[in-house]
């Protein structure tokens, strides 16, 4: 049974089984994810989540950017909400899209609560990525109306349980409990998007942590949870195969964390190539008033998630706008750049962007769809009033399979997000601690370094 196989593999995995490439990729993902989380520190969902944490009893896990402690499950939710808010963290596209870095806040919170080392943290993160990526490769969920974060339930539950020292049987029970009790619907990503778009995965990770706690105390869950008469395959995913022998078991094995994709632009992953295409075409247009029509040819998943709903042409929330091809393409044509502030409330009502959005058409091109998931292509065609037509097709964005981000690019992204909130020296210390995380005797060294020491003119909310 799949849950048993996952529990057995997770129980056996050790830090020494990881390749140096996998370990370094985990370091990169920590730089990337923690930078995204700290960069969203002042966002309203982040503030609301921190208010909740302060209203609850304190605990051993640090709330990102602060000295406040919360229970591991609460810290998982708060920190995960921060990491996801900007839609700038990594992603992966298999049969199902998703963000494996959604597991990092759970791993960090539990590792701190359990007094674990940096090596333990790295192992748990690599484990979580392996499970989620392979599940995303195995079965599609969104076409059946379910959210991809259901795979976070499994990955976070196993990673948390690993950090808690659960044995194979207990790890299996954590999966059984998590999947049966916490299935998330896809409505979170349909129509006008709410704050919950960025908190659905953190909530799944929180439930994974709680399920591991229950399993540690001896709770058992429904089985077989995947293959059963009323199980996950029949109700949610349809049938699939997850071959345990394919899971890495030695330092010479390839690890799934190395196949995940990162971003240089703060927007949906399936939209990245469309933005790069629009930016390239903008250089050829002297006056935006010359634009008569904009056509974005995209993949099936791009059309379904980013261009199908009428709300994408009149976004009123950040969450809708950063999942809108019409808005984002129009925004970069007007501004010539895309930043975290491109989705601020005043930007959503920009009349210049609204006028361009009215000229945008989004449609699926089966030829582009066929390139998935090896490539995530988009094509932008701009027709001018002169009769000229400008076309740009981009297949792979920076941070993609062909052009992975370098350490220097990760650092530059981190500094751009974090340094405005603290001091340059503090930002440098954060980076040094993350890059050396596997040398830390406890992860508290890292969480202490991640506190945002305020500039003189700014107080930590």
N, C-alpha and C positions, 0 to 999 in steps of 0.2 A: 504494500500500500504506500501511496506517495508520502503521506504524513510520517509514516514510520521510517521511510528511506531518508527523508529530510532530517528527522530527529537524529538518526544514526550518524549521518554525514556531519551534521553540525556538532555533535558531541565529540567527534574524532578530530575536527580541524584544529590545527595548532599554528602559532605564529611562524614556526620554522617551516611549515608547509608552503608558505607564501613566497612567491618569487620576488626578487628585488624590484622588478618592474611594477608588480601589483602593490607592493608596499609604498613605492614612490607615488603611484597614481592615487592611492588613498591619501597621502599627504597633500597632493594637489587638490583633491576633492574637498579636503578639510579647509584649505586656504580659500577655495572658491565658495563653499557653502557658508562658512563662518563670516566671510566678507559680505555675502548677500544678507545674512541675518543681521549683522551689525549695521549694514547700510540701510536697513528698514527699521532701525530702532525707533525713529520718531513717527512712523506711520500709525494711523489711527487703530488698525487692528492690533498692532504690536502693543500700543498703550493700553488698549482694552484688555488684552490677554494678561499684561503685567498687573493691571488693577485686580484682576481675578486672582492671580497668584498671591498678591499681598493680602487679599481678603481671606485666604485659606491658611491653615496651619503651616508653618515653615518646615523645611526639610533639608536633606543633605545635598541636593542637586542645584547648581547655580543657575539662576535666570540670566541668560546671555546679556553681557554688557553691564551687569550690576553686581552688587555684593549680596543680593537677596537670595536666600535658599528656599527651595520648594521640594515637595515630594517628587520622585523621579517621573511619575506619570504626568504631573502638572508641568514640570520643567520641559518635558518632551513636547507637550502641546504648545506652550508659550514660545519656546525656542524654534519649534518647527513652523509656527505661524510666521515668525520673523524671517526665517530662511526662505520661505515660499513666497512672501508677499510681493517682491519685485519681479517674480517670474524670471529670475536671472540665474538660478541654480541649474545644475546639470540635468540631462534627460537621456532617455533611451527609447528607440522606436523599434519594436519587434512587431508581432501581430497586434500587440497592444502598446500604446504610448504610455509613458510614465516618467517619474523622477526618482531614481534610486537614492539620490541624496536626501530624500525625505526621511530616510532611516538614520541619518547621522545624528540629529538631535536626541533620538531615543538612545542610541549607543553612548553618546557623551553623558547624558543624564544618568543612565544606569551604571556606567563605568565609575562615575564620581560617587554615586551612592554606595556602590559596593567596594570602594577603595581599590579599584583595579589600576593596573599600569597602562602606560601608553601602548605597549605591545598588545595588551588585551583589547584596548580600544581599536587599534588597527585591525586586529583579527576579526572582531565583531563587525566592523564596517565592511570588510572584504566579504565576510559571510553574508551579510544582508544584501549587498549588491549582487552576489552570485545567485541567491535565491530569487530576488525580484526580477533580474534580467532574464533568467531562464524561464520564469513564469510568464513574463511578457512575450517571450519567444514562443511559448507553448500554446497560448489560447487568447483569442480576442474577447474582450468584455464589453466595450462601449457599444458595439452594434446590437448587443442584446439588452442594452439599457442599464448596465452596471458600470460603476466607476473603477478606474485602474487602481485606486488606492486599496482595493480589496487584496491586492498582492502585497501591499505594505503590511497588512495584518500578519501575513505569514512571515515575511522577511524580518520585521521588527520584533515579532514574538520570538523567533528563533535567536536573533542577535541578543535580545535582552536576556533570554533564558541562558544563553551561552555565558554571558557576563555574570549571571547569578549562580553559575556552576551547576545547572541542571543536568541530569543524565539523559540518555537518549530517550527513555520512556517518558520522562517529564517534558522534554522538548516536544515530543509528539503530542502530548496532551495540551501544551500551550497552543500549538497549531489548531488542534481540534476545537478548543474553546474560542480562540480568536475568530476563526472563520464562521463558526455556527452563530455566534452572538452579535456580530458587528458588520454585516454586509452593507455597503454604501451604494446608493443609487446614482445614476449618471445625470440626474436632473441638475446636479450642482454645476454642470458645465453646459447647460442648455439655456437658450434665451438670454435674458439680462442676468449677468453674473453678479453674485454677492460676495461678501467677505469670505463666505464659506469655501469659495474656490481655492483660497490659499490655506484653509484650515481643515479641509477634508482629510488630507494625508496626515497632518499632525495628529488629528483625532484618531485615525487608524493606528498610527504608531503608539499613541497613548494607550489604546485598547490592547495592542500587542504587549506592551509592558505589563498592564494589569493582568492579562491572561497568563503571562509567565509567572507573575506573583502567585496566582491561583494554583498553577501547576506545581510550584515549589511547595505549597502547603498540602499537596496531595489531591487536589481537585482533578477529576477526569472529565473529558469532553466527548461529544458524540463521535462515533467512528463506524465505518471509515468515512471521514469527513469529505474527501474528494469523490470517492467512487460509490458512496452509499446510495440507497434507494431514493432518499430525499437530500442527497449531498450536493456539493458545490458544482459538480459536472452537470448534474441533471437540472439544477435550478439556475445556475449562473453562467458557467463557461462553456458548456457542451464538453464532449469527451476530448481528452488530450493525453499525451504520453510525456512523462518526465523521467528520463532514464538516469538512475542514480550513478551508474558507472561512468557517465559523462562528466560528473562533477569533479573538479580538480582535487587531487589528493597529495601532490608533491610540489616542491618549489620549482620544478621544471614545467609545471602545467600552466596553460594560459588561464587567466582569471577574468571574469566578466566585467569587473570594474574598469578594465582597460578598454572596453568597447563602448563605454558611455560617452556622451557628447556634452561639450561645454559651450558657453555662449560669450561672445563679446558684445552682444546687444541685449538689453533688458526687455525681452518679449518672448512670446511663445516659440518653442523650438521649431515647429513646422513652418513658421513664418520667416525664419532668419534669412533664407535665400531670397525671398521676395523683397525684403528690406534692402539687402545688398544690391539687388537688381535695380530697385528704384533709385538708390543713391547713385549708382553708376549712370543712369539715364538723366538724372537731374543735372549733371555737369554739362549736358548737351542742350539744355533748355535755357534760353536767355530770359524768358518771361513766362511765368506760370500761367498767365492769361492766354498763352498760345495753346494750352492743352484743351483739346476738344473731348477726348475720351481716354479712359484708362481701363485696360483689360488685364486682369490677373488670372492666368491659367495656373491651376494648382492641382494637387493630388486629391484623391477622394477624401482623405483624412483632413487635408487643408480646407476643402470646401465644406465638409460636414462641421468641423469645429470652428472655423474662422470666417466663413463666408456665407453660410446657408441661412442663418436666422436674420430677420429684418432688424433686430436690435443691434446688429453689427454696423449698421449704417447710422445709428443714432445712439451711440454709447453714452450712458450717464454715470457709469462707474469705471474706476480704473480696471477692475477685473474684466469687464466687458471689452474695454478699449484695447488692452494688451492681448486680447484674443480676437481682434478684429482686423482682418486684412484691409478692408476699405479705410479704416481710420489710420492704421499704422503706415500704410503706403502713402496716404495723403499727408500725414504728419511729417514724414521724412522729406517729401517733396517740398513742403513749405519751409522746414527748418534746416534741411541739409545735414541732420544728425538725429540720433535717437538716444535719449538719456533717461535716467530714472524719473526725471521731472516731466517727460513727454506726456505722461498720463495724469498730470495734476488736474484738479477740477477746472481751473480756468482754461486749461488747454483743450478740454473736451468741448467747450462752447466756442472755440475759435471759428469765426465765420469763414476765414480763408480755407480752413480744413474742411468745414462743412460744404463749401462750394465744390471743392475737389471730390469729396466723397460722393456727391450727387452724380459725378461722371464716371464712377468706378463700377465695373462689372466683374464679378468673380465666377469662375466656372471650372469644372473639373476637366482635365485632359487625361484620358486613359493612358496615353503614352507616358506621362509623368508619373501617374500612379504605379505603372509597371516597374518604375525604377526603385520603388520602396522595397525594403528598408535600407538597402545599401547606400542609397542617396535620398535626399529629401529636397527635391527640385521645385522651383517655381519659375514662371516666366511672366514678365511684365511688358506689356505693349502699350505705348503711349501714342495716340493719334493727335497730330497738331492741326490747328485751323488752316495751316498752309497746305494741308494734304500729305505732309511727310509723316512717316511712321517710324518710331524708335522702338527697338525690341532688345530685350536683355533676358537671357535665360541663365540661371545660376543653379548648379547641381549640389554644391557642397559649401557650407559656410565655414568661416574660421571657427575652430573648435570641433569640426566634423571629422569623419574618418580619415579624409585625405590630408587635412591640415590641422592636426591637433594643436591646442594651445601650448605654449612653452611656459617654463617656470617664470620667466620674466613677464609674460603676459598675465599670468595669474596674479603675480605681485602687483603689477600696475593696476589691475582691476580692483584688487583688495584695497590698495592705497586710495584710489579714487572714491571708493565707497566709504572708507572708514576714517581716513585722516581728517576730513572736515568735521568729524564728531569729537575728536580728541586731540592729541599732540602727535607730531611726527615721531618723537622718540617712543611714545607708547605704541604707536602703530608698528614701528619696527620691532619692538619687543614681542608683540603679538605674532608677527610673522616668524620670528626666530623660534618661538615656542612651538608653533604649528609644524614648521619644517623638521623639528627635532622631536616630535611627539613620541616616537617609538623609543626614545631614550629616557623618557620621564618615568620615575618610579611610581607616581600616581598622576591621574589626569587633573588633580587639583592644581598642579603647577600651571597647566594650560588654562583652566577656567579662571584662575586668579589673574592671569595675564590679559584675559579678554574683557576685564572691567574697563569701561569707558571713563577714564579720568577726564572730567570736564575742563574745557577751556575756561579762562577767566570770565568770559561773557556768557557762558552757557551752563545751566544746571541740568543734572541728570534727572529726567522725569520719573 
